[in-house]
């Protein structure tokens, strides 16, 4: 758990050093590659902060109070206040709490009650659900979950340092052992490069179709991305290609990607599972 936690904190540190706040950190956005490397995915809600010479931050735009995934949102996000790096620290604390105990700190099923708990109730002690956790680790996680952002870790670097110190004190390796399947790793790299090349070609084709169908380059289009068929048996590719495609389309300036949250809403209206597969036929129905 510590080996994973250190990598999560380090990934956040890298993002924050570039002025990027993730805003939607949760287990579903934390993936582990075949080489046992942690990747943070889905920066679709991320916000860019302007970093001044004195290392203070200013909001690059206010985040809507319901932007994010409710059980992992910080109190300030729920209050509609602008999120900064310390909001990601809170979300990381929820993830670490869940990794350590198998449950989230607040598990109310109704959203109003859940919001009230996050805003006002202290998290239950971790030892209540896992007595084997060291007091130091519990202190680290509880510090991440402070209601006031001034009382949390002030940077992901501080969190990473404390996690590394804890691992060092307990003689726990900070690197996750890598399996010795070097041939498969080379094959995965080849498949990945081929997938990237295919994505670039697909983007060029989409760009041409959008340009030619609009009659002029400035017309904006909305694109729905369906599910890719992953035949590599490696889960890391399930999200990588759609995310690359989404980022590239959004950066083109001529297209916007239909958000997955809206897709789930439409599927519910169609009396279908909100997380069901999006094949070509279903995609057409959603667009209609």
N, C-alpha and C positions, 0 to 999 in steps of 0.2 A: 504494500500500500504506500509506504514511504517513497519507494523508487518511482512509482507513478506520480505521486503528489509532487515530488521535486520537479519532474518534467513538466507537469501542468503549470507550476509556479514559474518555471523558466520560460515556458512559451508565452505566458502572460507578460512576463518581464520584457521579452523581446517585442511584443506588440505595443506595450506601454511606452517603451523607449522610442518608438516611432509615432507616438501620439495617438494610438488607436485604442479605444475602449471597446471591448467585445460586446457587452450589453446583453448577451444571451448565453452565458456559460452554463452548461448542464451536461449530464452524462452522455446524452445523445450527440453532443458536439465534441466529445472527447473520444478519439479513435486511436488504436494502437496498431502500427504497421507490422508486417511480418518480421521486421528487424527489431521489434519491440521498442519502437520510437513513438512517443506520444505526439499526436497532431491535434491541434484545435481547429475545428471546422466551423462553417456557417457564420461568416462575419456579415451576414445580411443586415443585421441591425446595428452594426458597429458605427461608432461616431469618432470623428477626428477632432482631437483637441489641439489647440495652438499652444506650443511649449515656449515659454519665455526664457530669457537668459538666466533668470533666477530659479528656474525649474518649477515655478508655479504654473497652474493650468487654468485655462479659461474654456468655457464650453463653446464648442463649434456649432451649437444648435441644440435646442431643448428637445429631450426625448419624451415622446408621448407616454403618459403614465401607464399605459397598458402594453408598451413595447417590451417584449420579453416573454419568458415562461414563468408563470405566476409563482410556483413553489420555490424558484431559485432567484427571484427578484429581490433586490435590496429594499429596505424601508424607504429610502429617499426616492427610488424609482416609483414605488407605489403611491408616494405622496405627490408625484408629478414633478419633483425637483430634477434639475439636470444631473445626469450621471457622470461620474468621473472614474478614475482608476480604482478608487476605493469601493465602488459599486461592484466591480469585477472581483475584488477581494472577498466581499460578502458572498457572492455566488460561488466562488471557489470554496469558501468555508462550508456551504451547504453540500457541495459535491464531496468534500473530504469527510464530512459528517456521515454522509450516506455510504461512502466507501468503508468507513470504520465500523458502522453499526448495522448496515443493511436497511436503514430507513432514513427518511428525511427528518430534520428537526421539527417541522410542523407538517402534520398530515391531515388536517381538516379537509373533508370532502367538498364542502360548500365554499365557494370562492370568497364570499363576504366574511365568513368565519376565519378562513385561512389568512386573508389580508389583515384582519384584526390581530391574529396571533403573531404574524410577522412584525407588525408595527408595535405591539405592546407586551407580548409574553416573552420571557427568557427561554432559550432552548432547553429541553430536558438534559440533564447531565449525561454525557456519553457513556459513563460507566454503568448507567442504568440498563443499557442494552448490550454492552460489551465490557465485562469487568477486566479483560486482559489488556486493555489499552493503558499505556503509561500516562501518569498525570501530566507530564510535559507535553505529550501529543494532544491531550485533551485541552490544555491551556492554549496551544497554538490554534486549534480549531475554534475554540470559543472566542478567542480574540478576533478571528475573522468575522464572527457572527455578531459583533457588537452592534447595537441599534444605531448609535451615532457614528458616522464615518470617521470622525476625529479620534475615536477610541480604537479603531481597527489598525491593522498594519497600514502604513501610509504608502507603501509601494509593494509590488510583487517581489521585488528584490529582497526586501526585509523578510517576507514570508519564506522565500527560497532559502535564505541564509539560515533561518531558524530550523527549517526542515532538514537541511544538510547537517547542521550541528547535532540535531537529534539522531539522525542516522549514524553519524560518526560516533556519538557517545554510546550507542547501542551496538556498534560494530556491524551495522546493516549496510550491505553494498548499495550505493546510490544508482548503479546502472542495472537495468534489467537484463538478465542473461539472454544472449542472442542465440537462436537455434542454428545448428550447423548445416543448414540446407543451402549451401552456396550456389548450387546449380539452379535451384528454384528461384533464388534471389536474382540471379542473372536473367532468368526467364521472365520474372516479374518486371524487371527493369525494361526488358525488350518490349513486353506487352504494354507497359506504361508509355514508353516512347511512341509506340505505334498508335496508342489511343490518343496521345497528345496531337500527333500528326493528323489523325482522322478528325479530331475536334477542330483543328485549325482549318482543314479543308471544308468541314461542315459550316464553320463560321463564315468563310468566304462565300460559300453557296448561299447561305441565309442572307448575308449582306447584299449580294447581287439581286436576289429575289425581292427583298424589301425595297431596294433602290429602284428596280425596274417596275415593280407593281405600284409604287407610290407616284411615279411620274416625275418626282423631284426628290433630291436627297434629303430635304429637311423634314419630311413627313415622319411622324413618330408612330411606331408600331408596338403592340403588346404581344408578347410571345408566351405561350404555355409550353413548359418543358415536361414531357412525359417520362416514364421510367425506362432506363436503359437495361438491356439484357446483359448481365455480367456472366461470362462463361469462363472466367479465370479461377473460380473457386476461392478468390481472395476478397474478403469483405471490404478491404481498404478502397477498392475500386468502385464500390457501390455508390459512394458519395463524392469521390474525387472528380469524376468526369462531369456529372451534373453541376457541381460547384464551379469548376473551371469554365464551363459553358455559360453559366449564369453570370459570372463575373465579367467574362469577355463581352457578352451581349449588353450588359448594363453599361460597360465602359465605352461602347460604340457610340453612344449619344443618339442613336436612331431607334433604339428598342428599349422596352422595359419588360422584365420578366414577371409574369403573373405570380404573386406570392403564394407559397405553399399553404399559409394559413387560410387564404381565401379559397384555395382549392378544396381544403377540408370542409369549409362551410358549404360550398356548392355540392359536394358529394353527400353531405347530410341532407340537403334539400332534395337531392335525387334519391333519398332513402337508401344510400349505400354506405359502406364502411368508410369513415373519414380518412383512414390510412390505407385504403384499398389501392391496388395497382392502377396506374394510368397508362393504358394501352392506347392505340390510335383511335379506336372507336369511342372509348370513354373520354379521351381528350377532346374529340370533336363535340361531344355532348356538353362537356363543361364550357367550351367556348361559346356554344349556342346559348 
